[in-house]
Amino acid sequence: MRFMIIVKASKDSEAGVMPSEKLLAEMGKFNEELSNAGILLAGEGLHASSKGARVKFSGSTRTVIDGPFAETKELIAGFWLWKVTSKEEAIEWVKRCPNPHNEDSEIEIRQVFEAEDFGAEFTPELREQEDRVRAQAAKTASDRSASRDRR
């Protein structure tokens, strides 16, 4: 099972305040533990919403709304993507995580849909298409990584 672990934003993260060296070290150690356990698939911090945008969909109309966005408690400061055996295992790992902010904070845990979750509507043709897209995305990521390594 895959889970997205969502680190909620704080006033400081939205103001662009960078984490301390101590917190970076603690998070680095935690990420190593996740990686060594074979759980970590991805994880990144996000810039403040002032550097972001939203696209609102209304029928065929698309409207771009530039950040910042008002409700800090609803914003995301970072994420991990983990592969674990259950929601309970994800919860236990999150409980071991260093507090991501210098104040009360919250981390949300959400299960990622898998192909089998979609039932009969996810036809064999759609599954094949999904497999092709995932394979191409993995190849592109690998190619970009190799290109950066050569620089």
JOPE-V969438 format. One record per backbone hydrogen bond with DSSP energy under -0.5 kcal/mol. CO is the residue of the C=O (numbers start at 1). NH is the residue of the N-H. Records with the same first field share a line. If there is no record, write none. Layout:
CO = NH  NH
//
This chain:
1 = 84
2 = 112
3 = 5  82
4 = 6  110
5 = 7  80
6 = 8  108
7 = 77  78
10 = 14
11 = 15
12 = 17
13 = 16
20 = 24
21 = 25
22 = 26
23 = 27
24 = 28
25 = 29
26 = 30
27 = 31
28 = 32
29 = 33
30 = 34
31 = 35
32 = 36
33 = 37
34 = 39  40
35 = 38
39 = 83
42 = 81
44 = 79
48 = 51
49 = 52
52 = 67
54 = 56  65
56 = 63
58 = 61
61 = 58
63 = 56
64 = 66
65 = 54
70 = 72
71 = 74
72 = 75
75 = 9
77 = 46
78 = 7
79 = 44
80 = 5
81 = 41  42
82 = 3  84
86 = 90
87 = 91
88 = 92
89 = 93
90 = 94
91 = 95
92 = 96
93 = 96  97
94 = 97
106 = 8
108 = 6
110 = 4
114 = 117
115 = 118
116 = 119
118 = 121
119 = 122
121 = 123
123 = 127
124 = 128
125 = 129
126 = 130
127 = 131
128 = 132
129 = 133
130 = 134
131 = 135
132 = 136
133 = 137
134 = 138
135 = 139
136 = 140
137 = 141
138 = 142
139 = 143
140 = 144
141 = 145
142 = 146
143 = 147
144 = 148
145 = 149
146 = 150
147 = 151
148 = 151
//
